[in-house]
C-alpha cells in the first residue's frame, strides 16, 4: 500500500514533490501501528525501514534517496548531495539542490516545515519543536538556502501537522523563556486552566519565525496531532496516556 500524504497548494504550485505523511499506510503493528518512520523508536527496525522506503517511493524515490538527519532539537541545518540511508549526521534541517534527493524530518507533535525556492532549485525540510523554533532552526534553514542563491522573498514554506494551541499546555516559566529570548512572542500564549498554566501556539510561532526570516509565502496545514490518534502519532498524547513510546511521522520534499 502506497501511503497518501497531506500536501499543500503552495508547494504543489511550486512544482515540487512533497508530503506530510501521517501514520496511515505502513506496516508497523501494536503501539506503532501504521507508518512509523522513527529510527529512534523501539519498533521493529525492518518495519521502520519498510515504512521509510514507502515514503521515499511515494515521492518517486527509493529508500537510499532519503536524507533525514539525526535530530537533536538544534538550529543546525545541513546540505545533502546524496541520501543518508544509514549514517545520518546530527542536525534538525536539511536542504538540497540535487534532483532526486528526498529531504525529510521526523515529528510527533513538533512542527515539520517544508520549504522550496524552485527558481533557485533548492528545497529543504526543518524540524521545529519549541526548542529548535526558539533557537533559530528556521533562520538557519533559510540562510542555508540563501547559499544556493535562494531569494527568501521567493521561498514558499508550509508548516505541517503539529500540536496546536488548544492541545499544548505549558507552564509560566516556559512562557518567560520565550518572552526573554524572542521579544514580541507573547501573542502566541494564552491563559490555560490555572494561573500558572499557558497554552502555546507552536504553528503560529513557527509562521512568525518564517516571516522574520523573510520568507515570502507561508501557511500551516491546520492539523492538530494530539487529538487525532487514528491519523497522527503524538508524543504529548502518549505521555498523557502513560504509553512507553510513540511512532514518528516523516515529512519530506524533493525537487522535480
C-alpha positions in Angstrom: 0.0 0.0 0.0 1.4 3.4 -1.0 0.8 6.0 1.7 -1.0 9.1 0.7 0.4 12.2 2.4 -1.1 15.6 3.2 0.0 18.1 0.6 -0.4 21.9 0.3 -1.2 24.1 -2.7 1.7 26.4 -2.0 4.2 23.6 -2.6 2.2 21.9 -5.3 2.1 25.2 -7.3 5.9 25.5 -6.8 6.3 22.2 -8.7 8.0 20.2 -6.0 7.1 16.7 -4.8 6.3 16.8 -1.1 4.2 15.3 1.6 3.4 15.4 5.3 2.9 11.7 5.8 0.5 10.5 8.5 0.5 7.2 10.3 -1.6 5.7 7.6 -0.3 3.2 5.0 2.5 1.5 7.0 3.4 -2.0 8.2 4.2 -1.3 11.9 2.0 -3.0 14.5 1.0 -2.7 18.1 1.9 0.6 19.8 3.4 1.9 16.5 0.6 0.7 14.2 0.9 2.3 10.8 3.6 4.3 9.1 6.2 4.7 11.9 9.3 6.1 10.4 11.2 6.7 13.7 14.6 5.0 13.6 15.0 6.0 17.3 11.8 4.2 18.4 11.7 0.7 19.8 9.8 -0.5 16.8 10.9 -3.4 14.6 13.8 -1.9 12.6 12.7 -3.9 9.5 9.2 -2.4 9.7 10.6 1.1 10.1 12.9 0.6 7.1 9.9 -0.6 5.0 7.9 2.4 6.1 10.7 4.9 5.2 11.0 3.1 1.8 7.3 3.6 1.2 7.6 7.3 1.9 10.5 7.7 -0.5 8.6 5.6 -3.1 5.5 7.8 -2.7 7.7 10.8 -3.8 9.2 8.8 -6.7 12.4 7.8 -4.9 14.0 4.9 -3.2 15.0 4.2 0.4 18.6 5.3 -0.3 17.5 8.7 -1.6 16.2 9.8 1.8 18.3 12.4 3.6 17.0 12.8 7.1 19.3 14.0 9.9 19.8 12.5 13.4 17.6 15.1 15.1 18.9 16.8 18.3 16.5 19.8 18.7 19.1 22.2 17.4 19.4 25.0 14.9 21.8 23.0 12.7 20.9 22.9 9.0 22.7 20.6 6.7 23.2 20.4 2.9 22.6 17.0 1.3 24.1 16.0 -2.0 23.0 12.3 -1.7 20.7 10.4 0.5 21.7 9.3 4.0 20.2 5.8 4.3 22.4 4.8 7.3 25.0 7.2 8.7 22.9 10.3 9.5 24.6 13.5 10.5 23.3 15.4 13.5 21.0 18.4 12.8 17.4 19.4 12.5 17.1 20.7 9.0 18.3 19.5 5.6 18.4 21.2 2.2 19.4 20.1 -1.2 20.0 21.4 -4.7 20.3 17.8 -6.1 17.4 16.3 -8.0 16.2 13.1 -6.6 17.4 13.6 -3.0 14.5 13.4 -0.6 14.8 15.8 2.3 12.9 14.6 5.4 12.3 15.2 9.1 10.6 13.2 11.8 7.9 14.7 14.1 5.3 13.6 16.6 3.9 17.0 17.8 6.9 19.1 16.8 6.3 21.2 13.6 7.6 19.9 10.3 8.4 22.7 7.9 8.9 22.1 4.1 10.4 24.9 2.1 11.0 25.5 -1.6 12.5 28.0 -3.9 12.1 26.5 -7.4 13.7 29.4 -9.2 16.9 28.7 -7.4 16.5 25.0 -7.5 16.6 24.3 -3.8 14.3 22.6 -1.3 14.5 22.0 2.5 12.8 20.3 5.4 13.1 21.5 9.0 12.2 20.0 12.4 10.9 22.8 14.6 9.9 21.8 18.1 9.7 24.6 20.6 13.4 24.4 21.3 14.5 24.5 17.7 12.0 27.1 16.7 13.1 29.4 19.6 16.8 28.6 19.0 16.8 29.6 15.3 16.3 26.5 13.1 14.1 28.4 10.7 16.6 31.2 10.2 19.4 28.6 9.8 17.4 26.8 7.1 16.7 29.9 5.2 20.4 31.0 5.5 21.4 27.7 4.0 19.0 28.0 1.2 20.5 31.5 0.5 23.9 30.0 -0.1 22.2 28.3 -3.1 21.2 31.7 -4.3 17.6 31.4 -3.0 15.9 34.8 -2.5 13.9 34.5 0.8 11.1 36.5 -0.7 10.6 33.8 -3.3 10.7 30.9 -0.8 7.4 29.2 -0.1 7.0 27.3 3.2 4.4 25.1 4.8 4.1 24.1 8.4 2.7 20.6 8.6 0.6 18.7 11.2 1.8 19.5 14.8 0.5 20.1 18.2 -1.8 23.1 18.2 -2.5 25.7 20.8 -5.6 24.1 22.3 -3.6 20.9 22.9 -0.3 22.4 24.1 -0.3 23.3 27.8 2.9 24.7 29.3 3.9 26.5 32.5 4.6 30.1 33.2 8.4 29.5 33.1 8.1 28.2 29.6 6.4 31.4 28.5 9.0 33.6 30.3 11.8 31.8 28.3 10.1 32.9 25.1 9.5 36.4 26.2 13.1 36.8 27.2 14.6 35.2 24.0 12.0 36.3 21.5 10.6 39.7 22.3 7.1 40.0 20.9 6.3 36.3 21.2 3.7 36.9 24.0 1.0 36.9 21.3 1.5 33.1 21.0 0.4 32.4 24.6 -2.9 32.5 26.3 -4.1 31.5 29.8 -4.6 27.9 30.5 -6.6 26.1 33.1 -4.7 27.6 36.1 -2.9 30.9 36.8 0.5 29.3 36.1 -0.7 27.4 33.0 -0.4 28.7 29.5 -1.4 27.4 26.0 1.3 27.8 23.4 0.7 28.3 19.7 3.6 26.4 18.1 2.4 26.7 14.5 1.8 30.4 14.9 5.2 30.9 16.4 6.9 29.0 13.6 5.0 31.0 11.0 6.3 34.2 12.7 9.8 32.9 12.6 9.4 32.3 8.8 8.1 35.9 8.4 11.1 37.1 10.4 13.4 35.2 8.1 11.9 37.0 5.1 10.1 34.0 3.6 7.7 35.3 1.0 4.7 32.9 1.5 3.9 30.6 4.3 1.0 28.6 5.6 0.0 25.9 8.2 -1.9 22.9 7.1 -4.2 23.3 10.1 -3.8 19.8 11.6 -3.5 19.2 15.3 -1.6 16.0 16.0 -2.6 15.3 19.7 -6.4 14.6 19.4 -6.4 12.6 16.2 -4.9 9.2 17.2 -6.1 7.4 14.1 -4.1 9.7 11.8 -1.2 11.1 13.8 1.4 10.0 16.3 1.8 12.3 19.3 4.4 12.5 22.0 2.2 14.5 24.3 -0.7 12.1 23.9 1.5 9.1 24.6 2.8 10.8 27.7 -0.7 11.6 29.0 -1.9 8.1 28.3 1.1 6.5 30.1 2.4 4.8 26.9 6.1 3.8 26.9 6.9 5.0 23.4 5.3 6.5 20.3 5.7 6.5 16.5 7.2 9.3 14.4 5.8 10.7 11.1 8.0 11.7 8.2 7.6 14.9 6.2 9.6 15.1 3.0 10.3 17.1 -0.1 12.3 16.7 -3.3 13.0 18.7 -6.5 11.0 17.7 -9.5 
